[in-house]
Amino acid sequence: MVKRMDSAVVPEIKPDSRIFRWAHSEWLGRMRLLILIAMIAMAVVGVENSWTALSATYDEPTHIASGMEWLTNGAYTDKIENPPLACEAVALGPYFKGIRSFSQPSFTDEGNAILYSAGNYRSNLASARSGNLPFLALACFSIFLWARRWFSKAAAIWAVLLFVNLPPILGHAGLATLDMACAATVAIALYAFLRCLENPAWQRLILLGAAIALAFFCKFSSIPFLGTC
């Protein structure tokens, strides 16, 4: 189709609807990613505010001491009912501050010595508790992938929003314990398992093995959780 304009024949150009659909979908994808990052950041801010509001729970010093023993001496002689990975995560903050193992007779005394090091109890405790933030982010990412795959992208956003407003999740994410690590790694392992049920390609099987290993290295109670699920 052509239009006559000023005695000249000019072709009528129609916009390609595929370009607009692509641009619209890319814009929505970026917006969802920004919303996901914003929700994770909101959860991190809420958790961070609790780091110095409450003193250490009974078992936090022992987890910190176990991780510090591994980081300092390359040994893991106590708390063997739990694997070392999550303990290392909560000990990394104090370790990066220059704190090392004090070789106390008990791991409770060792953990308290680490927390009270240099008279910076609140700062040392906050640095240890910050080690759970990657697991909080991993849990949010797992839920987003899960809900997007079997429901919709909008459902994925709502699922993460509800998740980061759960008091038990925020509470455990703000402590130097192993529960948040267990929750996050079990979730990503189950997601990988369901993807393998759909298509057991070798790439997915490798990811499944890595996800299960990550869960096992964080907490041994992930084994019965994964088996039951």
C-alpha positions, -999 to 999 in steps of 0.1 A, spaced: 0 0 0 13 35 -9 3 70 -1 6 99 -25 23 129 -9 33 161 -28 31 143 -61 56 117 -48 50 81 -42 61 72 -6 57 37 7 37 34 39 58 19 67 40 -2 93 57 -9 126 67 -45 131 46 -58 160 72 -84 168 97 -57 177 72 -41 201 64 -75 216 101 -82 221 108 -48 236 77 -51 259 87 -86 271 123 -75 277 111 -45 297 89 -67 318 117 -91 324 140 -63 336 113 -50 358 107 -84 374 145 -88 380 146 -53 396 116 -62 418 132 -95 428 165 -77 438 145 -50 456 126 -76 477 158 -95 486 174 -61 495 143 -54 517 147 -87 535 185 -81 540 178 -47 555 152 -62 579 176 -90 589 205 -66 593 186 -45 618 183 -75 641 220 -85 642 228 -63 671 194 -61 688 196 -96 703 226 -113 720 239 -147 707 217 -178 712 230 -208 730 244 -226 699 257 -197 678 291 -196 695 296 -233 689 289 -229 652 312 -199 649 339 -218 668 336 -249 646 339 -228 614 368 -208 628 387 -240 637 383 -251 601 394 -218 587 423 -213 610 437 -248 615 421 -268 587 405 -292 613 370 -300 623 371 -319 655 339 -309 673 302 -305 663 307 -334 639 269 -339 639 269 -310 614 290 -307 583 314 -277 580 301 -256 551 275 -235 569 297 -232 600 325 -218 578 300 -193 564 292 -178 598 328 -178 608 340 -159 577 329 -125 590 350 -127 622 379 -143 602 380 -114 577 381 -91 607 414 -107 617 401 -129 645 416 -164 648 411 -195 669 418 -191 707 421 -228 713 398 -228 743 389 -261 759 353 -261 749 337 -248 717 312 -227 737 341 -209 754 359 -207 720 329 -191 703 324 -166 731 361 -157 730 357 -150 693 326 -129 699 342 -109 728 375 -105 709 389 -69 712 358 -59 731 337 -57 700 310 -81 709 282 -65 688 304 -60 658 318 -95 659 283 -110 663 269 -90 634 298 -101 612 291 -137 620 254 -134 614 260 -118 580 272 -151 568 236 -163 564 227 -136 538 239 -156 508 216 -184 519 187 -160 523 193 -148 487 196 -184 474 163 -193 490 146 -164 474 161 -172 440 150 -209 444 114 -199 452 114 -175 422 126 -202 398 102 -228 412 71 -206 410 80 -192 376 85 -226 362 52 -242 373 29 -212 377 38 -178 362 63 -149 365 37 -129 385 32 -158 408 70 -160 413 71 -124 424 43 -129 449 58 -161 462 91 -143 470 73 -114 485 54 -137 509 85 -156 517 106 -126 527 78 -116 551 77 -148 570 90 -142 606 106 -177 609 126 -171 578 138 -136 588 145 -148 623 167 -177 613 184 -156 585 195 -132 612 213 -158 634 247 -175 630 231 -209 628 226 -236 602 188 -235 596 187 -209 569 214 -227 550 195 -260 552 162 -244 540 179 -227 510 199 -257 499 170 -281 503 148 -258 482 173 -256 453 180 -293 455 143 -301 452 139 -277 423 168 -294 405 152 -328 412 119 -318 397 137 -304 366 154 -338 362 121 -356 364 110 -335 334 141 -341 314 170 -362 329 196 -346 306 232 -350 318 236 -313 325 206 -313 348 218 -344 365 252 -327 372 233 -297 387 212 -320 408 242 -338 422 259 -304 430 227 -291 447 223 -322 468 260 -322 478 256 -285 488 226 -294 510 245 -323 526 275 -301 533 254 -275 550 234 -297 574 229 -334 577 192 -330 586 187 -321 549 190 -358 541 157 -368 557 140 -337 544 151 -344 509 142 -381 512 107 -373 525 100 -348 498 
